[in-house]
């Protein structure tokens, strides 16, 4: 069975929520693709964002917090290890 992929980020953990397309609209699909990030879902006021690497986090944190409010990043390695 193929893993769902969004912007080159494989969503591998079956217990994660599917990404919320409204969050992606807020950030901008082109921005997300360019920086290798994917807003996943909100947990209260916090938005969980998948990022391909540390640089993606550093490059996007200001814009994400401006648009989404407080964010917390999850590394793609963390997603992969939860699916094993």
Buried (B, 14 or more C-beta within 10 A) or exposed (E): EEEEEBBEBBBBBEEBEEBBEEBBEEBEEEBBBEBBBBBBBBEEEEBBBBBBBEEBBEBBBEBBEEBBEEBEBBBBEEBEEEEE
